[in-house]
Amino acid sequence: MDDKRIMRYAMAIARDELDYLCGPEYPLPKEGHPSWGRWAQLAEAALKIADEEHPPPPGSTEEQLPAEILMLTVLRPYISTACETAHALESAMVRHPEHRTELELWRDRMHSRCRLNNKFTGVLCACPHHTKS
């Protein structure tokens, strides 16, 4: 999300909060107005929410546990939720062959949305689909 869109989003959230607190006819405050501080706090909170709503990109190590903690754990093979869903769609193809074409499209879409690695451990997705491509 670019900065202008984030700011518009923040302003919309802040505006909704002000409408709730003061009524819909309440105009956005000007800097220096007594309510400016509250509006600025709301906008800052909205920006934080906007940042939290966008997870790190696939492959990011931003949320991984420290290496010394990972060494203490026993990790089972990781299959991403997207690949797990893709496998469920493959099973559905067998049960519902009349929907095969549509289910294949969704399966492929799920595989393409795989994070490839567990965001907390860094373990790579063990789905056989990834070794084929």
C-alpha positions in Angstrom: 0.0 0.0 0.0 1.5 3.3 -1.0 1.8 6.2 1.5 -1.1 8.2 0.1 -3.4 5.2 0.3 -2.3 4.4 3.8 -2.9 8.0 4.9 -6.4 8.0 3.3 -7.1 4.7 5.1 -5.8 6.2 8.4 -7.9 9.3 7.9 -11.0 7.3 7.1 -10.6 5.2 10.3 -9.9 8.4 12.3 -12.9 10.0 10.7 -15.1 7.1 11.6 -13.9 7.3 15.2 -14.6 11.0 15.4 -18.0 10.5 13.8 -18.7 8.0 16.5 -17.5 10.3 19.2 -18.8 13.6 17.9 -21.4 13.0 15.2 -21.1 12.8 11.4 -21.3 16.6 10.9 -18.0 17.0 12.8 -15.4 18.3 10.4 -11.8 17.0 10.4 -9.9 19.2 12.7 -7.3 21.7 11.6 -3.8 21.5 13.1 -3.8 23.4 16.4 -7.5 22.7 17.1 -8.1 21.1 20.5 -9.2 17.8 18.9 -6.2 17.7 16.6 -4.2 15.6 19.1 -6.9 13.0 19.4 -7.3 12.8 15.6 -3.5 12.5 15.1 -3.5 9.6 17.7 -6.3 7.9 15.8 -4.5 8.3 12.5 -1.2 7.0 14.0 -3.1 3.9 15.3 -4.8 3.4 11.9 -1.3 3.4 10.3 -0.1 0.8 12.7 -3.2 -1.3 12.0 -2.6 -0.9 8.2 1.0 -2.1 8.7 -0.1 -5.1 10.8 -2.7 -6.1 8.2 0.1 -6.7 5.6 2.2 -9.7 6.6 5.9 -9.8 5.6 6.4 -11.2 2.0 7.1 -14.9 1.5 10.6 -15.8 2.4 11.0 -13.0 4.9 12.8 -13.9 8.1 11.3 -10.9 10.0 9.1 -13.1 12.2 11.4 -16.1 12.6 12.3 -17.4 16.0 16.0 -17.0 17.0 18.3 -19.8 15.8 19.2 -20.8 19.4 15.5 -21.4 20.2 15.0 -23.3 16.9 17.9 -25.6 17.8 16.0 -26.7 20.9 12.9 -27.8 19.0 12.0 -30.8 16.9 10.2 -29.7 13.8 8.0 -31.9 11.7 7.8 -31.4 7.9 6.0 -28.2 7.1 3.1 -28.0 4.6 1.7 -24.5 4.1 -2.0 -23.9 4.5 -2.2 -23.0 0.8 -0.6 -26.3 -0.3 -2.8 -28.2 2.3 -5.8 -26.6 0.7 -4.5 -27.5 -2.8 -4.3 -31.2 -1.7 -7.9 -31.0 -0.5 -8.9 -29.6 -3.9 -7.1 -32.5 -5.6 -9.2 -34.9 -3.5 -12.3 -33.1 -4.5 -11.4 -33.6 -8.1 -11.6 -37.3 -7.6 -15.0 -37.1 -5.9 -16.4 -34.5 -8.3 -14.9 -35.0 -11.8 -17.6 -32.8 -13.3 -15.9 -29.8 -11.6 -12.3 -30.8 -12.4 -11.4 -27.8 -14.6 -12.5 -25.3 -12.0 -10.9 -27.3 -9.1 -7.6 -27.5 -11.0 -7.6 -23.7 -11.4 -8.1 -23.2 -7.7 -5.5 -25.9 -6.9 -2.9 -24.1 -9.0 -3.8 -20.8 -7.4 -3.4 -22.2 -3.9 0.0 -23.7 -4.8 1.1 -20.3 -6.3 0.1 -18.6 -3.0 2.3 -20.9 -0.9 4.6 -18.9 1.5 7.4 -21.5 0.6 8.7 -21.3 4.2 7.2 -21.3 7.6 7.3 -17.7 8.8 8.3 -18.7 12.4 10.8 -21.4 11.7 12.0 -20.9 8.2 11.4 -24.6 7.4 10.6 -25.0 3.6 7.2 -26.3 2.5 7.5 -30.0 1.9 4.8 -30.1 -0.7 5.9 -32.3 -3.7 4.5 -29.7 -6.0 7.5 -27.4 -5.3 10.0 -30.1 -6.2 8.2 -30.7 -9.6 8.5 -27.0 -10.6 
